Amino acid sequence: MESKEALRARLTPLQYQVTQEAGTERPFSGCYDKHYEKGMYVCIVCRQELFSSNTKYDSGCGWPAFNDVLDQGKITLHKDTSIAGT
């Protein structure tokens, strides 16, 4: 596993914040929001395939959305309590 220092050197500040500090990019600002080319979505940190473009859909929320994951064991879901009413 890469050290935090190595990750900081390899990732952009936003990539580091999102992947290591539970941050979120602004809605509609990410390069994958309106990206619909066929292929796999891969974790920028561990390089594991996580999602297939076959399960991607436009949720209208400003972030990529998928109906399914490739391997449930590679994904951890967390409730977002920063949104009112959740």
PDB file of N, CA, C and O in Angstrom, chain B, residues numbered from 101:
ATOM      1  N   MET B 101       0.834  -1.178   0.000  1.00  0.00           N
ATOM      2  CA  MET B 101       0.000   0.000   0.000  1.00  0.00           C
ATOM      3  C   MET B 101       0.880   1.243   0.000  1.00  0.00           C
ATOM      4  O   MET B 101       1.879   1.320   0.715  1.00  0.00           O
ATOM      5  N   GLU B 102       0.489   2.205  -0.812  1.00  0.00           N
ATOM      6  CA  GLU B 102       1.256   3.450  -0.910  1.00  0.00           C
ATOM      7  C   GLU B 102       1.114   4.292   0.357  1.00  0.00           C
ATOM      8  O   GLU B 102       0.067   4.293   1.005  1.00  0.00           O
ATOM      9  N   SER B 103       2.169   4.993   0.689  1.00  0.00           N
ATOM     10  CA  SER B 103       2.113   5.897   1.836  1.00  0.00           C
ATOM     11  C   SER B 103       1.287   7.128   1.457  1.00  0.00           C
ATOM     12  O   SER B 103       1.070   7.412   0.278  1.00  0.00           O
ATOM     13  N   LYS B 104       0.839   7.839   2.467  1.00  0.00           N
ATOM     14  CA  LYS B 104       0.090   9.083   2.233  1.00  0.00           C
ATOM     15  C   LYS B 104       0.946  10.075   1.448  1.00  0.00           C
ATOM     16  O   LYS B 104       0.433  10.800   0.596  1.00  0.00           O
ATOM     17  N   GLU B 105       2.236  10.108   1.728  1.00  0.00           N
ATOM     18  CA  GLU B 105       3.137  11.026   1.027  1.00  0.00           C
ATOM     19  C   GLU B 105       3.238  10.658  -0.457  1.00  0.00           C
ATOM     20  O   GLU B 105       3.243  11.539  -1.316  1.00  0.00           O
ATOM     21  N   ALA B 106       3.318   9.370  -0.755  1.00  0.00           N
ATOM     22  CA  ALA B 106       3.383   8.932  -2.147  1.00  0.00           C
ATOM     23  C   ALA B 106       2.080   9.245  -2.881  1.00  0.00           C
ATOM     24  O   ALA B 106       2.098   9.662  -4.039  1.00  0.00           O
ATOM     25  N   LEU B 107       0.956   9.043  -2.203  1.00  0.00           N
ATOM     26  CA  LEU B 107      -0.330   9.374  -2.819  1.00  0.00           C
ATOM     27  C   LEU B 107      -0.448  10.868  -3.085  1.00  0.00           C
ATOM     28  O   LEU B 107      -0.930  11.271  -4.144  1.00  0.00           O
ATOM     29  N   ARG B 108      -0.016  11.690  -2.144  1.00  0.00           N
ATOM     30  CA  ARG B 108      -0.058  13.144  -2.345  1.00  0.00           C
ATOM     31  C   ARG B 108       0.786  13.550  -3.549  1.00  0.00           C
ATOM     32  O   ARG B 108       0.428  14.474  -4.280  1.00  0.00           O
ATOM     33  N   ALA B 109       1.902  12.863  -3.753  1.00  0.00           N
ATOM     34  CA  ALA B 109       2.773  13.185  -4.883  1.00  0.00           C
ATOM     35  C   ALA B 109       2.166  12.729  -6.211  1.00  0.00           C
ATOM     36  O   ALA B 109       2.383  13.368  -7.240  1.00  0.00           O
ATOM     37  N   ARG B 110       1.415  11.640  -6.198  1.00  0.00           N
ATOM     38  CA  ARG B 110       0.861  11.066  -7.428  1.00  0.00           C
ATOM     39  C   ARG B 110      -0.484  11.659  -7.830  1.00  0.00           C
ATOM     40  O   ARG B 110      -0.771  11.793  -9.019  1.00  0.00           O
ATOM     41  N   LEU B 111      -1.305  12.012  -6.854  1.00  0.00           N
ATOM     42  CA  LEU B 111      -2.654  12.495  -7.124  1.00  0.00           C
ATOM     43  C   LEU B 111      -2.718  14.019  -7.129  1.00  0.00           C
ATOM     44  O   LEU B 111      -1.874  14.693  -6.540  1.00  0.00           O
ATOM     45  N   THR B 112      -3.727  14.542  -7.801  1.00  0.00           N
ATOM     46  CA  THR B 112      -3.965  15.989  -7.700  1.00  0.00           C
ATOM     47  C   THR B 112      -4.529  16.266  -6.305  1.00  0.00           C
ATOM     48  O   THR B 112      -4.996  15.342  -5.638  1.00  0.00           O
ATOM     49  N   PRO B 113      -4.494  17.511  -5.861  1.00  0.00           N
ATOM     50  CA  PRO B 113      -5.073  17.808  -4.542  1.00  0.00           C
ATOM     51  C   PRO B 113      -6.550  17.382  -4.439  1.00  0.00           C
ATOM     52  O   PRO B 113      -6.961  16.866  -3.399  1.00  0.00           O
ATOM     53  N   LEU B 114      -7.342  17.585  -5.482  1.00  0.00           N
ATOM     54  CA  LEU B 114      -8.747  17.176  -5.443  1.00  0.00           C
ATOM     55  C   LEU B 114      -8.882  15.660  -5.400  1.00  0.00           C
ATOM     56  O   LEU B 114      -9.705  15.140  -4.647  1.00  0.00           O
ATOM     57  N   GLN B 115      -8.097  14.948  -6.187  1.00  0.00           N
ATOM     58  CA  GLN B 115      -8.132  13.486  -6.154  1.00  0.00           C
ATOM     59  C   GLN B 115      -7.775  12.968  -4.770  1.00  0.00           C
ATOM     60  O   GLN B 115      -8.397  12.026  -4.279  1.00  0.00           O
ATOM     61  N   TYR B 116      -6.791  13.567  -4.148  1.00  0.00           N
ATOM     62  CA  TYR B 116      -6.397  13.153  -2.804  1.00  0.00           C
ATOM     63  C   TYR B 116      -7.518  13.424  -1.811  1.00  0.00           C
ATOM     64  O   TYR B 116      -7.851  12.565  -0.994  1.00  0.00           O
ATOM     65  N   GLN B 117      -8.102  14.621  -1.882  1.00  0.00           N
ATOM     66  CA  GLN B 117      -9.180  14.976  -0.963  1.00  0.00           C
ATOM     67  C   GLN B 117     -10.367  14.027  -1.097  1.00  0.00           C
ATOM     68  O   GLN B 117     -10.927  13.595  -0.090  1.00  0.00           O
ATOM     69  N   VAL B 118     -10.755  13.699  -2.327  1.00  0.00           N
ATOM     70  CA  VAL B 118     -11.909  12.827  -2.558  1.00  0.00           C
ATOM     71  C   VAL B 118     -11.613  11.398  -2.117  1.00  0.00           C
ATOM     72  O   VAL B 118     -12.450  10.773  -1.465  1.00  0.00           O
ATOM     73  N   THR B 119     -10.449  10.873  -2.456  1.00  0.00           N
ATOM     74  CA  THR B 119     -10.157   9.471  -2.185  1.00  0.00           C
ATOM     75  C   THR B 119      -9.653   9.199  -0.775  1.00  0.00           C
ATOM     76  O   THR B 119      -9.840   8.097  -0.260  1.00  0.00           O
ATOM     77  N   GLN B 120      -9.016  10.180  -0.139  1.00  0.00           N
ATOM     78  CA  GLN B 120      -8.400   9.928   1.160  1.00  0.00           C
ATOM     79  C   GLN B 120      -9.071  10.659   2.314  1.00  0.00           C
ATOM     80  O   GLN B 120      -8.906  10.278   3.473  1.00  0.00           O
ATOM     81  N   GLU B 121      -9.829  11.709   2.003  1.00  0.00           N
ATOM     82  CA  GLU B 121     -10.413  12.527   3.064  1.00  0.00           C
ATOM     83  C   GLU B 121     -11.933  12.633   2.947  1.00  0.00           C
ATOM     84  O   GLU B 121     -12.543  13.520   3.544  1.00  0.00           O
ATOM     85  N   ALA B 122     -12.541  11.734   2.182  1.00  0.00           N
ATOM     86  CA  ALA B 122     -14.002  11.694   2.008  1.00  0.00           C
ATOM     87  C   ALA B 122     -14.562  13.000   1.468  1.00  0.00           C
ATOM     88  O   ALA B 122     -15.677  13.396   1.807  1.00  0.00           O
ATOM     89  N   GLY B 123     -13.781  13.666   0.628  1.00  0.00           N
ATOM     90  CA  GLY B 123     -14.249  14.901   0.012  1.00  0.00           C
ATOM     91  C   GLY B 123     -15.141  14.616  -1.186  1.00  0.00           C
ATOM     92  O   GLY B 123     -15.333  13.462  -1.571  1.00  0.00           O
ATOM     93  N   THR B 124     -15.679  15.666  -1.764  1.00  0.00           N
ATOM     94  CA  THR B 124     -16.546  15.565  -2.929  1.00  0.00           C
ATOM     95  C   THR B 124     -16.225  16.704  -3.882  1.00  0.00           C
ATOM     96  O   THR B 124     -16.069  17.850  -3.461  1.00  0.00           O
ATOM     97  N   GLU B 125     -16.127  16.384  -5.172  1.00  0.00           N
ATOM     98  CA  GLU B 125     -15.946  17.455  -6.137  1.00  0.00           C
ATOM     99  C   GLU B 125     -17.281  18.162  -6.338  1.00  0.00           C
ATOM    100  O   GLU B 125     -18.338  17.598  -6.051  1.00  0.00           O
ATOM    101  N   ARG B 126     -17.232  19.388  -6.827  1.00  0.00           N
ATOM    102  CA  ARG B 126     -18.465  20.126  -7.084  1.00  0.00           C
ATOM    103  C   ARG B 126     -19.307  19.381  -8.118  1.00  0.00           C
ATOM    104  O   ARG B 126     -18.757  18.833  -9.074  1.00  0.00           O
ATOM    105  N   PRO B 127     -20.638  19.349  -7.943  1.00  0.00           N
ATOM    106  CA  PRO B 127     -21.483  18.672  -8.939  1.00  0.00           C
ATOM    107  C   PRO B 127     -21.317  19.307 -10.309  1.00  0.00           C
ATOM    108  O   PRO B 127     -21.115  20.516 -10.431  1.00  0.00           O
ATOM    109  N   PHE B 128     -21.404  18.478 -11.332  1.00  0.00           N
ATOM    110  CA  PHE B 128     -21.306  18.877 -12.747  1.00  0.00           C
ATOM    111  C   PHE B 128     -19.915  19.382 -13.131  1.00  0.00           C
ATOM    112  O   PHE B 128     -19.748  19.945 -14.213  1.00  0.00           O
ATOM    113  N   SER B 129     -18.915  19.192 -12.268  1.00  0.00           N
ATOM    114  CA  SER B 129     -17.575  19.695 -12.574  1.00  0.00           C
ATOM    115  C   SER B 129     -16.600  18.586 -12.977  1.00  0.00           C
ATOM    116  O   SER B 129     -15.554  18.870 -13.561  1.00  0.00           O
ATOM    117  N   GLY B 130     -16.926  17.346 -12.679  1.00  0.00           N
ATOM    118  CA  GLY B 130     -16.011  16.237 -12.934  1.00  0.00           C
ATOM    119  C   GLY B 130     -16.015  15.788 -14.383  1.00  0.00           C
ATOM    120  O   GLY B 130     -17.011  15.943 -15.090  1.00  0.00           O
ATOM    121  N   CYS B 131     -14.905  15.236 -14.816  1.00  0.00           N
ATOM    122  CA  CYS B 131     -14.756  14.809 -16.205  1.00  0.00           C
ATOM    123  C   CYS B 131     -15.590  13.577 -16.545  1.00  0.00           C
ATOM    124  O   CYS B 131     -15.762  13.271 -17.725  1.00  0.00           O
ATOM    125  N   TYR B 132     -16.110  12.867 -15.557  1.00  0.00           N
ATOM    126  CA  TYR B 132     -16.880  11.649 -15.834  1.00  0.00           C
ATOM    127  C   TYR B 132     -18.388  11.822 -15.702  1.00  0.00           C
ATOM    128  O   TYR B 132     -19.134  10.861 -15.889  1.00  0.00           O
ATOM    129  N   ASP B 133     -18.847  13.025 -15.386  1.00  0.00           N
ATOM    130  CA  ASP B 133     -20.288  13.248 -15.248  1.00  0.00           C
ATOM    131  C   ASP B 133     -21.027  12.967 -16.556  1.00  0.00           C
ATOM    132  O   ASP B 133     -22.023  12.243 -16.553  1.00  0.00           O
ATOM    133  N   LYS B 134     -20.571  13.511 -17.642  1.00  0.00           N
ATOM    134  CA  LYS B 134     -21.225  13.327 -18.949  1.00  0.00           C
ATOM    135  C   LYS B 134     -20.385  12.449 -19.871  1.00  0.00           C
ATOM    136  O   LYS B 134     -20.453  12.591 -21.092  1.00  0.00           O
ATOM    137  N   HIS B 135     -19.609  11.560 -19.308  1.00  0.00           N
ATOM    138  CA  HIS B 135     -18.724  10.663 -20.057  1.00  0.00           C
ATOM    139  C   HIS B 135     -19.457   9.340 -20.279  1.00  0.00           C
ATOM    140  O   HIS B 135     -19.822   8.665 -19.316  1.00  0.00           O
ATOM    141  N   TYR B 136     -19.674   8.966 -21.547  1.00  0.00           N
ATOM    142  CA  TYR B 136     -20.429   7.739 -21.823  1.00  0.00           C
ATOM    143  C   TYR B 136     -19.719   6.779 -22.768  1.00  0.00           C
ATOM    144  O   TYR B 136     -20.366   5.922 -23.371  1.00  0.00           O
ATOM    145  N   GLU B 137     -18.410   6.905 -22.909  1.00  0.00           N
ATOM    146  CA  GLU B 137     -17.672   5.938 -23.724  1.00  0.00           C
ATOM    147  C   GLU B 137     -17.691   4.580 -23.034  1.00  0.00           C
ATOM    148  O   GLU B 137     -17.720   4.495 -21.806  1.00  0.00           O
ATOM    149  N   LYS B 138     -17.676   3.523 -23.835  1.00  0.00           N
ATOM    150  CA  LYS B 138     -17.687   2.162 -23.295  1.00  0.00           C
ATOM    151  C   LYS B 138     -16.360   1.857 -22.618  1.00  0.00           C
ATOM    152  O   LYS B 138     -15.300   2.263 -23.095  1.00  0.00           O
ATOM    153  N   GLY B 139     -16.426   1.143 -21.508  1.00  0.00           N
ATOM    154  CA  GLY B 139     -15.211   0.743 -20.816  1.00  0.00           C
ATOM    155  C   GLY B 139     -15.432   0.539 -19.338  1.00  0.00           C
ATOM    156  O   GLY B 139     -16.566   0.442 -18.870  1.00  0.00           O
ATOM    157  N   MET B 140     -14.344   0.477 -18.614  1.00  0.00           N
ATOM    158  CA  MET B 140     -14.367   0.249 -17.176  1.00  0.00           C
ATOM    159  C   MET B 140     -13.927   1.510 -16.440  1.00  0.00           C
ATOM    160  O   MET B 140     -13.081   2.265 -16.919  1.00  0.00           O
ATOM    161  N   TYR B 141     -14.509   1.720 -15.285  1.00  0.00           N
ATOM    162  CA  TYR B 141     -14.107   2.803 -14.396  1.00  0.00           C
ATOM    163  C   TYR B 141     -13.214   2.183 -13.326  1.00  0.00           C
ATOM    164  O   TYR B 141     -13.613   1.246 -12.634  1.00  0.00           O
ATOM    165  N   VAL B 142     -12.011   2.714 -13.202  1.00  0.00           N
ATOM    166  CA  VAL B 142     -10.967   2.127 -12.371  1.00  0.00           C
ATOM    167  C   VAL B 142     -10.619   3.083 -11.231  1.00  0.00           C
ATOM    168  O   VAL B 142     -10.550   4.297 -11.429  1.00  0.00           O
ATOM    169  N   CYS B 143     -10.404   2.536 -10.057  1.00  0.00           N
ATOM    170  CA  CYS B 143      -9.990   3.338  -8.904  1.00  0.00           C
ATOM    171  C   CYS B 143      -8.625   3.974  -9.179  1.00  0.00           C
ATOM    172  O   CYS B 143      -7.680   3.288  -9.570  1.00  0.00           O
ATOM    173  N   ILE B 144      -8.534   5.265  -8.976  1.00  0.00           N
ATOM    174  CA  ILE B 144      -7.282   5.976  -9.231  1.00  0.00           C
ATOM    175  C   ILE B 144      -6.216   5.648  -8.186  1.00  0.00           C
ATOM    176  O   ILE B 144      -5.028   5.857  -8.429  1.00  0.00           O
ATOM    177  N   VAL B 145      -6.625   5.144  -7.042  1.00  0.00           N
ATOM    178  CA  VAL B 145      -5.672   4.807  -5.979  1.00  0.00           C
ATOM    179  C   VAL B 145      -5.167   3.378  -6.130  1.00  0.00           C
ATOM    180  O   VAL B 145      -3.962   3.155  -6.252  1.00  0.00           O
ATOM    181  N   CYS B 146      -6.088   2.400  -6.123  1.00  0.00           N
ATOM    182  CA  CYS B 146      -5.663   0.991  -6.117  1.00  0.00           C
ATOM    183  C   CYS B 146      -5.682   0.340  -7.497  1.00  0.00           C
ATOM    184  O   CYS B 146      -5.242  -0.799  -7.652  1.00  0.00           O
ATOM    185  N   ARG B 147      -6.185   1.052  -8.492  1.00  0.00           N
ATOM    186  CA  ARG B 147      -6.214   0.608  -9.888  1.00  0.00           C
ATOM    187  C   ARG B 147      -7.102  -0.626 -10.119  1.00  0.00           C
ATOM    188  O   ARG B 147      -6.908  -1.356 -11.091  1.00  0.00           O
ATOM    189  N   GLN B 148      -8.066  -0.853  -9.231  1.00  0.00           N
ATOM    190  CA  GLN B 148      -9.017  -1.944  -9.392  1.00  0.00           C
ATOM    191  C   GLN B 148     -10.193  -1.471 -10.247  1.00  0.00           C
ATOM    192  O   GLN B 148     -10.640  -0.331 -10.121  1.00  0.00           O
ATOM    193  N   GLU B 149     -10.690  -2.352 -11.113  1.00  0.00           N
ATOM    194  CA  GLU B 149     -11.894  -2.040 -11.874  1.00  0.00           C
ATOM    195  C   GLU B 149     -13.075  -2.068 -10.911  1.00  0.00           C
ATOM    196  O   GLU B 149     -13.256  -3.031 -10.166  1.00  0.00           O
ATOM    197  N   LEU B 150     -13.888  -0.994 -10.931  1.00  0.00           N
ATOM    198  CA  LEU B 150     -15.000  -0.881  -9.993  1.00  0.00           C
ATOM    199  C   LEU B 150     -16.365  -0.897 -10.668  1.00  0.00           C
ATOM    200  O   LEU B 150     -17.298  -1.534 -10.178  1.00  0.00           O
ATOM    201  N   PHE B 151     -16.480  -0.191 -11.799  1.00  0.00           N
ATOM    202  CA  PHE B 151     -17.767  -0.050 -12.476  1.00  0.00           C
ATOM    203  C   PHE B 151     -17.601  -0.261 -13.966  1.00  0.00           C
ATOM    204  O   PHE B 151     -16.539   0.007 -14.529  1.00  0.00           O
ATOM    205  N   SER B 152     -18.660  -0.745 -14.603  1.00  0.00           N
ATOM    206  CA  SER B 152     -18.703  -0.874 -16.057  1.00  0.00           C
ATOM    207  C   SER B 152     -19.545   0.263 -16.619  1.00  0.00           C
ATOM    208  O   SER B 152     -20.527   0.686 -16.009  1.00  0.00           O
ATOM    209  N   SER B 153     -19.153   0.745 -17.777  1.00  0.00           N
ATOM    210  CA  SER B 153     -19.949   1.780 -18.441  1.00  0.00           C
ATOM    211  C   SER B 153     -21.342   1.262 -18.781  1.00  0.00           C
ATOM    212  O   SER B 153     -22.259   2.058 -18.984  1.00  0.00           O
ATOM    213  N   ASN B 154     -21.517  -0.059 -18.848  1.00  0.00           N
ATOM    214  CA  ASN B 154     -22.832  -0.643 -19.139  1.00  0.00           C
ATOM    215  C   ASN B 154     -23.858  -0.342 -18.049  1.00  0.00           C
ATOM    216  O   ASN B 154     -25.061  -0.393 -18.305  1.00  0.00           O
ATOM    217  N   THR B 155     -23.397  -0.028 -16.836  1.00  0.00           N
ATOM    218  CA  THR B 155     -24.322   0.235 -15.735  1.00  0.00           C
ATOM    219  C   THR B 155     -24.393   1.723 -15.380  1.00  0.00           C
ATOM    220  O   THR B 155     -25.028   2.093 -14.393  1.00  0.00           O
ATOM    221  N   LYS B 156     -23.747   2.573 -16.176  1.00  0.00           N
ATOM    222  CA  LYS B 156     -23.743   4.010 -15.906  1.00  0.00           C
ATOM    223  C   LYS B 156     -25.019   4.636 -16.452  1.00  0.00           C
ATOM    224  O   LYS B 156     -25.504   4.258 -17.519  1.00  0.00           O
ATOM    225  N   TYR B 157     -25.557   5.603 -15.703  1.00  0.00           N
ATOM    226  CA  TYR B 157     -26.745   6.326 -16.163  1.00  0.00           C
ATOM    227  C   TYR B 157     -26.673   7.780 -15.699  1.00  0.00           C
ATOM    228  O   TYR B 157     -25.908   8.112 -14.793  1.00  0.00           O
ATOM    229  N   ASP B 158     -27.468   8.638 -16.321  1.00  0.00           N
ATOM    230  CA  ASP B 158     -27.505  10.051 -15.964  1.00  0.00           C
ATOM    231  C   ASP B 158     -28.543  10.251 -14.878  1.00  0.00           C
ATOM    232  O   ASP B 158     -29.744  10.242 -15.149  1.00  0.00           O
ATOM    233  N   SER B 159     -28.084  10.432 -13.653  1.00  0.00           N
ATOM    234  CA  SER B 159     -28.993  10.602 -12.518  1.00  0.00           C
ATOM    235  C   SER B 159     -29.427  12.058 -12.369  1.00  0.00           C
ATOM    236  O   SER B 159     -30.359  12.359 -11.624  1.00  0.00           O
ATOM    237  N   GLY B 160     -28.751  12.957 -13.080  1.00  0.00           N
ATOM    238  CA  GLY B 160     -29.070  14.371 -12.979  1.00  0.00           C
ATOM    239  C   GLY B 160     -28.481  15.050 -11.760  1.00  0.00           C
ATOM    240  O   GLY B 160     -28.727  16.234 -11.530  1.00  0.00           O
ATOM    241  N   CYS B 161     -27.700  14.310 -10.970  1.00  0.00           N
ATOM    242  CA  CYS B 161     -27.165  14.861  -9.721  1.00  0.00           C
ATOM    243  C   CYS B 161     -25.834  15.594  -9.906  1.00  0.00           C
ATOM    244  O   CYS B 161     -25.399  16.324  -9.015  1.00  0.00           O
ATOM    245  N   GLY B 162     -25.187  15.403 -11.058  1.00  0.00           N
ATOM    246  CA  GLY B 162     -23.909  16.066 -11.286  1.00  0.00           C
ATOM    247  C   GLY B 162     -22.696  15.209 -11.026  1.00  0.00           C
ATOM    248  O   GLY B 162     -21.566  15.671 -11.181  1.00  0.00           O
ATOM    249  N   TRP B 163     -22.912  13.962 -10.631  1.00  0.00           N
ATOM    250  CA  TRP B 163     -21.825  13.015 -10.414  1.00  0.00           C
ATOM    251  C   TRP B 163     -22.126  11.740 -11.187  1.00  0.00           C
ATOM    252  O   TRP B 163     -23.294  11.454 -11.451  1.00  0.00           O
ATOM    253  N   PRO B 164     -21.124  10.973 -11.555  1.00  0.00           N
ATOM    254  CA  PRO B 164     -21.388   9.703 -12.231  1.00  0.00           C
ATOM    255  C   PRO B 164     -22.244   8.802 -11.341  1.00  0.00           C
ATOM    256  O   PRO B 164     -22.065   8.762 -10.124  1.00  0.00           O
ATOM    257  N   ALA B 165     -23.169   8.087 -11.961  1.00  0.00           N
ATOM    258  CA  ALA B 165     -24.039   7.173 -11.222  1.00  0.00           C
ATOM    259  C   ALA B 165     -24.069   5.829 -11.944  1.00  0.00           C
ATOM    260  O   ALA B 165     -24.056   5.763 -13.173  1.00  0.00           O
ATOM    261  N   PHE B 166     -24.109   4.761 -11.151  1.00  0.00           N
ATOM    262  CA  PHE B 166     -24.082   3.398 -11.687  1.00  0.00           C
ATOM    263  C   PHE B 166     -25.161   2.570 -11.011  1.00  0.00           C
ATOM    264  O   PHE B 166     -25.450   2.756  -9.829  1.00  0.00           O
ATOM    265  N   ASN B 167     -25.754   1.654 -11.771  1.00  0.00           N
ATOM    266  CA  ASN B 167     -26.768   0.749 -11.228  1.00  0.00           C
ATOM    267  C   ASN B 167     -26.167  -0.438 -10.499  1.00  0.00           C
ATOM    268  O   ASN B 167     -26.854  -1.089  -9.712  1.00  0.00           O
ATOM    269  N   ASP B 168     -24.900  -0.732 -10.745  1.00  0.00           N
ATOM    270  CA  ASP B 168     -24.286  -1.918 -10.149  1.00  0.00           C
ATOM    271  C   ASP B 168     -22.779  -1.742 -10.101  1.00  0.00           C
ATOM    272  O   ASP B 168     -22.227  -0.885 -10.790  1.00  0.00           O
ATOM    273  N   VAL B 169     -22.118  -2.547  -9.295  1.00  0.00           N
ATOM    274  CA  VAL B 169     -20.663  -2.569  -9.201  1.00  0.00           C
ATOM    275  C   VAL B 169     -20.166  -3.900  -9.747  1.00  0.00           C
ATOM    276  O   VAL B 169     -20.932  -4.859  -9.843  1.00  0.00           O
ATOM    277  N   LEU B 170     -18.890  -3.963 -10.104  1.00  0.00           N
ATOM    278  CA  LEU B 170     -18.327  -5.209 -10.619  1.00  0.00           C
ATOM    279  C   LEU B 170     -18.130  -6.241  -9.525  1.00  0.00           C
ATOM    280  O   LEU B 170     -18.302  -7.436  -9.767  1.00  0.00           O
ATOM    281  N   ASP B 171     -17.773  -5.801  -8.325  1.00  0.00           N
ATOM    282  CA  ASP B 171     -17.497  -6.716  -7.215  1.00  0.00           C
ATOM    283  C   ASP B 171     -17.900  -6.034  -5.917  1.00  0.00           C
ATOM    284  O   ASP B 171     -17.253  -5.073  -5.499  1.00  0.00           O
ATOM    285  N   GLN B 172     -18.951  -6.510  -5.278  1.00  0.00           N
ATOM    286  CA  GLN B 172     -19.440  -5.913  -4.028  1.00  0.00           C
ATOM    287  C   GLN B 172     -18.347  -5.827  -2.966  1.00  0.00           C
ATOM    288  O   GLN B 172     -18.367  -4.923  -2.130  1.00  0.00           O
ATOM    289  N   GLY B 173     -17.398  -6.753  -2.990  1.00  0.00           N
ATOM    290  CA  GLY B 173     -16.333  -6.768  -2.003  1.00  0.00           C
ATOM    291  C   GLY B 173     -15.338  -5.629  -2.144  1.00  0.00           C
ATOM    292  O   GLY B 173     -14.546  -5.390  -1.233  1.00  0.00           O
ATOM    293  N   LYS B 174     -15.362  -4.923  -3.266  1.00  0.00           N
ATOM    294  CA  LYS B 174     -14.420  -3.829  -3.494  1.00  0.00           C
ATOM    295  C   LYS B 174     -15.028  -2.461  -3.209  1.00  0.00           C
ATOM    296  O   LYS B 174     -14.340  -1.444  -3.304  1.00  0.00           O
ATOM    297  N   ILE B 175     -16.311  -2.431  -2.861  1.00  0.00           N
ATOM    298  CA  ILE B 175     -17.016  -1.164  -2.648  1.00  0.00           C
ATOM    299  C   ILE B 175     -17.535  -1.105  -1.223  1.00  0.00           C
ATOM    300  O   ILE B 175     -18.094  -2.076  -0.713  1.00  0.00           O
ATOM    301  N   THR B 176     -17.348   0.036  -0.590  1.00  0.00           N
ATOM    302  CA  THR B 176     -17.913   0.275   0.727  1.00  0.00           C
ATOM    303  C   THR B 176     -18.874   1.448   0.617  1.00  0.00           C
ATOM    304  O   THR B 176     -18.486   2.528   0.171  1.00  0.00           O
ATOM    305  N   LEU B 177     -20.111   1.248   1.017  1.00  0.00           N
ATOM    306  CA  LEU B 177     -21.100   2.314   0.974  1.00  0.00           C
ATOM    307  C   LEU B 177     -21.139   3.034   2.310  1.00  0.00           C
ATOM    308  O   LEU B 177     -21.062   2.415   3.371  1.00  0.00           O
ATOM    309  N   HIS B 178     -21.262   4.362   2.237  1.00  0.00           N
ATOM    310  CA  HIS B 178     -21.346   5.193   3.428  1.00  0.00           C
ATOM    311  C   HIS B 178     -22.534   6.127   3.275  1.00  0.00           C
ATOM    312  O   HIS B 178     -22.747   6.692   2.202  1.00  0.00           O
ATOM    313  N   LYS B 179     -23.301   6.292   4.326  1.00  0.00           N
ATOM    314  CA  LYS B 179     -24.415   7.231   4.306  1.00  0.00           C
ATOM    315  C   LYS B 179     -23.867   8.639   4.356  1.00  0.00           C
ATOM    316  O   LYS B 179     -22.997   8.942   5.173  1.00  0.00           O
ATOM    317  N   ASP B 180     -24.371   9.508   3.484  1.00  0.00           N
ATOM    318  CA  ASP B 180     -23.963  10.909   3.456  1.00  0.00           C
ATOM    319  C   ASP B 180     -24.864  11.689   4.400  1.00  0.00           C
ATOM    320  O   ASP B 180     -26.010  11.989   4.065  1.00  0.00           O
ATOM    321  N   THR B 181     -24.358  12.011   5.557  1.00  0.00           N
ATOM    322  CA  THR B 181     -25.151  12.731   6.546  1.00  0.00           C
ATOM    323  C   THR B 181     -25.009  14.246   6.407  1.00  0.00           C
ATOM    324  O   THR B 181     -25.556  14.999   7.212  1.00  0.00           O
ATOM    325  N   SER B 182     -24.274  14.691   5.383  1.00  0.00           N
ATOM    326  CA  SER B 182     -24.114  16.139   5.186  1.00  0.00           C
ATOM    327  C   SER B 182     -25.318  16.753   4.488  1.00  0.00           C
ATOM    328  O   SER B 182     -25.444  17.975   4.421  1.00  0.00           O
ATOM    329  N   ILE B 183     -26.200  15.911   3.970  1.00  0.00           N
ATOM    330  CA  ILE B 183     -27.383  16.393   3.266  1.00  0.00           C
ATOM    331  C   ILE B 183     -28.563  16.385   4.226  1.00  0.00           C
ATOM    332  O   ILE B 183     -28.821  15.383   4.892  1.00  0.00           O
ATOM    333  N   ALA B 184     -29.276  17.496   4.294  1.00  0.00           N
ATOM    334  CA  ALA B 184     -30.418  17.602   5.202  1.00  0.00           C
ATOM    335  C   ALA B 184     -31.459  16.530   4.875  1.00  0.00           C
ATOM    336  O   ALA B 184     -31.739  16.270   3.704  1.00  0.00           O
ATOM    337  N   GLY B 185     -32.019  15.923   5.885  1.00  0.00           N
ATOM    338  CA  GLY B 185     -33.073  14.944   5.700  1.00  0.00           C
ATOM    339  C   GLY B 185     -32.583  13.521   5.488  1.00  0.00           C
ATOM    340  O   GLY B 185     -33.392  12.633   5.222  1.00  0.00           O
ATOM    341  N   THR B 186     -31.270  13.277   5.597  1.00  0.00           N
ATOM    342  CA  THR B 186     -30.767  11.905   5.405  1.00  0.00           C
ATOM    343  C   THR B 186     -30.446  11.268   6.732  1.00  0.00           C
ATOM    344  O   THR B 186     -30.012  10.117   6.775  1.00  0.00           O
TER     345      THR B 186
END
